[in-house]
Amino acid sequence: MLDEKGIVRKLHDQAFLFRGHMKNRQYRQAMHCYETAMNVAVFVGLDQKERDKLFGVRGEKGQIIVAGEFPENLVIKAMEKTAVGQIRTI
């Protein structure tokens, strides 16, 4: 059974895996890592400080205040690539 520290460690591991998948152009696997981390963080009620480290923080005017371990530009790219892949398979 994982305690809170173990869960946080696993979430940070997902961010590491995400970046590796992006580097290897494995966009579906990258999205799986991101979505899993996001869902777990919400489900367990992860502390806001840890969520900010993982997913970043934007200000009122949209500027990035804290860059997360899941870089927003890469998350967007993975979303775009997987959406295009899904459209092609329909």
C-alpha positions in Angstrom: 0.0 0.0 0.0 1.4 3.4 -1.0 1.4 6.3 1.5 1.2 9.9 0.4 4.9 10.2 -0.3 4.8 7.1 -2.4 2.0 8.4 -4.5 3.8 11.7 -5.0 6.9 9.9 -6.0 4.9 7.8 -8.6 3.3 10.9 -10.0 6.7 12.5 -10.5 7.8 9.3 -12.1 4.9 9.6 -14.6 6.2 13.1 -15.5 9.6 11.6 -16.2 8.0 8.8 -18.3 5.9 11.4 -20.2 9.0 13.4 -21.3 10.7 10.2 -22.4 7.7 9.2 -24.5 7.5 12.7 -26.0 11.2 12.5 -26.9 10.5 9.1 -28.7 7.4 10.5 -30.4 5.2 8.0 -28.5 2.3 10.4 -28.1 -0.4 8.0 -27.0 1.8 6.7 -24.2 2.7 10.2 -23.2 -0.9 11.2 -23.0 -1.6 8.1 -20.9 1.1 9.2 -18.4 -0.3 12.7 -18.2 -4.0 11.6 -17.9 -3.1 9.0 -15.3 -1.2 11.5 -13.2 -3.9 14.1 -13.5 -6.7 11.7 -12.6 -4.7 10.3 -9.6 -3.8 13.8 -8.4 -7.5 14.8 -8.4 -8.8 11.5 -7.0 -6.4 11.5 -4.0 -6.8 15.2 -3.4 -3.2 15.9 -3.9 -1.8 19.0 -2.1 -2.0 22.1 -4.3 1.7 22.7 -3.9 2.5 19.3 -5.3 -0.1 19.7 -8.1 1.6 23.0 -9.0 5.0 21.3 -9.2 3.6 18.7 -11.5 1.2 20.6 -13.7 2.4 24.2 -13.4 0.6 27.5 -12.6 -0.8 30.2 -14.9 -1.5 33.8 -13.8 -4.6 35.8 -14.5 -3.4 37.0 -17.9 -2.4 33.5 -19.0 1.3 33.9 -18.3 3.1 30.8 -17.0 4.1 31.5 -13.4 5.5 28.1 -12.6 6.4 25.6 -15.3 5.3 22.1 -14.3 7.0 18.8 -14.7 4.5 18.1 -17.5 5.6 21.0 -19.8 2.4 22.6 -21.1 3.8 22.9 -24.6 4.5 19.2 -24.7 1.1 18.3 -23.3 -0.6 20.3 -26.0 1.6 18.7 -28.6 0.7 15.2 -27.3 -3.0 16.1 -27.3 -2.8 17.4 -30.9 -0.9 14.4 -32.1 -3.3 11.9 -30.5 -6.4 13.8 -31.7 -5.1 13.7 -35.2 -4.4 10.0 -34.9 -7.9 9.4 -33.7 -9.4 11.4 -36.5 -7.5 9.3 -39.1 -8.7 6.0 -37.6 -12.4 7.0 -37.9 
